[in-house]
Amino acid sequence: MPTERRHKLKLAASVLCALALVVAGCGGSSYKSKVEDAAKQFKKTSVDAGTKLRNARTKQAFAAGVNEFQGAVKTFNGKLQSLSPPSSAKAAQARLISVLNTFSADVGAVRDALNKGDVAQIRALQGRVVSDVAGVQSAAKELQSKAG
């Protein structure tokens, strides 16, 4: 796996941890407590997935990390969608769900390009993944501030 791509994936894995920590800082009201509980589980599963991604030396190992990450995003987003956020947090919650879905899809596209040996596509996706990381960080901070 090329060093540059591995670096980008390490960055992505780090963001997963940062996201979980930002959202986990939301404790307090019932909504905040539920978000915090979901974030704690997301943190655990995303850290595990991030470790697999960072340590991947084969396509199969990388794919396993991506699959685990995508499962963590799906579970976390499902928990968020099941909540009734205060009106001040509705847009922020929807944005976080949206950027996480985009991030998950782009990481999946990297996996697919790797499996096909499509180096040009992998390079093209690197910029999107880095942009996704910034979007996730921003959306998580916004949810934290809007949730009260």
C-alpha positions as CSV (number, residue, x, y, z in Angstrom):
1,M,0.0,0.0,0.0
2,P,1.6,3.4,-1.0
3,T,2.9,5.4,1.9
4,E,0.9,8.6,1.0
5,R,-2.4,6.7,0.9
6,R,-1.6,5.0,4.2
7,H,-0.9,8.5,5.7
8,K,-4.2,9.7,4.5
9,L,-6.0,6.7,6.0
10,K,-4.2,7.2,9.3
11,L,-5.5,10.7,9.3
12,A,-9.0,9.4,8.6
13,A,-8.8,7.0,11.4
14,S,-7.6,9.7,13.7
15,V,-10.6,11.8,12.8
16,L,-12.9,9.0,13.7
17,C,-11.5,9.1,17.2
18,A,-11.7,12.9,17.3
19,L,-15.3,12.8,16.2
20,A,-16.2,10.3,18.9
21,L,-14.5,12.5,21.6
22,V,-16.1,15.7,20.4
23,V,-19.6,14.2,20.3
24,A,-19.0,12.4,23.6
25,G,-18.4,15.7,25.2
26,C,-22.1,16.5,24.8
27,G,-23.3,15.0,28.2
28,G,-26.2,16.5,30.1
29,S,-29.8,16.5,28.9
30,S,-31.6,13.4,27.8
31,Y,-30.7,14.1,24.2
32,K,-27.1,14.9,25.0
33,S,-26.8,11.7,27.1
34,K,-28.2,9.6,24.3
35,V,-25.8,11.2,21.9
36,E,-23.0,10.6,24.4
37,D,-23.9,6.9,24.7
38,A,-24.0,6.4,21.0
39,A,-20.6,8.3,20.6
40,K,-19.0,6.0,23.2
41,Q,-19.9,2.9,21.2
42,F,-18.9,4.6,18.0
43,K,-15.6,5.5,19.5
44,K,-14.9,1.9,20.5
45,T,-15.8,0.5,17.1
46,S,-14.2,3.3,15.1
47,V,-10.9,3.0,17.0
48,D,-10.9,-0.8,16.3
49,A,-11.6,-0.1,12.6
50,G,-8.9,2.6,12.5
51,T,-6.4,0.2,14.0
52,K,-7.2,-2.3,11.2
53,L,-6.9,0.4,8.6
54,R,-3.6,1.7,9.9
55,N,-2.1,-1.8,10.2
56,A,-3.5,-3.1,6.9
57,R,-0.8,-4.7,4.7
58,T,-3.1,-6.5,2.3
59,K,-6.2,-5.7,0.3
60,Q,-8.2,-8.1,2.5
61,A,-7.1,-6.5,5.7
62,F,-7.8,-3.0,4.4
63,A,-11.2,-4.2,3.2
64,A,-12.0,-5.6,6.7
65,G,-11.1,-2.3,8.3
66,V,-13.3,-0.4,5.8
67,N,-16.2,-2.7,6.4
68,E,-15.9,-2.3,10.1
69,F,-15.7,1.5,9.8
70,Q,-18.8,1.5,7.5
71,G,-20.6,-0.6,10.0
72,A,-19.7,1.7,12.9
73,V,-20.9,4.7,10.9
74,K,-24.2,3.0,10.0
75,T,-24.8,2.0,13.6
76,F,-23.9,5.5,14.9
77,N,-26.0,7.3,12.3
78,G,-29.0,4.9,13.0
79,K,-28.8,5.8,16.7
80,L,-28.6,9.5,15.9
81,Q,-31.6,9.2,13.6
82,S,-33.6,7.5,16.3
83,L,-33.2,10.5,18.6
84,S,-35.4,13.6,18.8
85,P,-32.9,16.5,18.9
86,P,-33.9,19.8,20.3
87,S,-34.8,22.2,17.5
88,S,-31.5,24.0,17.9
89,A,-29.6,20.8,17.1
90,K,-31.8,19.3,14.3
91,A,-29.8,20.8,11.4
92,A,-26.5,20.0,13.1
93,Q,-27.5,16.4,13.6
94,A,-28.6,16.0,10.0
95,R,-25.4,17.5,8.8
96,L,-23.3,15.2,10.9
97,I,-25.2,12.2,9.6
98,S,-24.8,13.4,6.0
99,V,-21.0,14.0,6.2
100,L,-20.5,10.7,7.9
101,N,-22.4,8.9,5.1
102,T,-20.2,10.8,2.5
103,F,-17.0,9.9,4.4
104,S,-18.1,6.3,4.7
105,A,-18.9,6.1,1.0
106,D,-15.6,7.7,0.0
107,V,-13.6,5.3,2.2
108,G,-15.5,2.4,0.6
109,A,-14.7,3.8,-2.9
110,V,-11.0,3.8,-1.9
111,R,-11.4,0.1,-0.9
112,D,-13.0,-0.7,-4.2
113,A,-10.3,1.2,-6.2
114,L,-7.6,-0.7,-4.3
115,N,-9.3,-4.0,-5.1
116,K,-9.3,-3.1,-8.8
117,G,-5.8,-1.8,-8.7
118,D,-7.0,1.6,-9.9
119,V,-4.2,3.9,-8.6
120,A,-5.5,6.9,-10.4
121,Q,-8.9,6.6,-8.7
122,I,-7.2,6.1,-5.3
123,R,-5.2,9.3,-5.8
124,A,-8.4,11.2,-6.9
125,L,-10.2,9.9,-3.8
126,Q,-7.4,11.0,-1.4
127,G,-8.4,14.7,-1.6
128,R,-12.1,13.8,-1.0
129,V,-11.2,11.8,2.0
130,V,-9.2,14.6,3.5
131,S,-12.1,17.0,2.8
132,D,-14.5,14.5,4.4
133,V,-12.3,14.5,7.5
134,A,-12.6,18.3,7.8
135,G,-16.3,18.1,7.2
136,V,-16.8,15.5,10.0
137,Q,-14.8,17.5,12.4
138,S,-16.8,20.7,11.6
139,A,-20.1,18.9,11.8
140,A,-19.3,17.2,15.1
141,K,-18.3,20.5,16.7
142,E,-21.4,22.1,15.4
143,L,-23.6,19.4,16.9
144,Q,-21.8,19.7,20.2
145,S,-22.4,23.5,20.4
146,K,-26.0,23.3,19.2
147,A,-27.0,20.4,21.5
148,G,-26.6,22.8,24.4
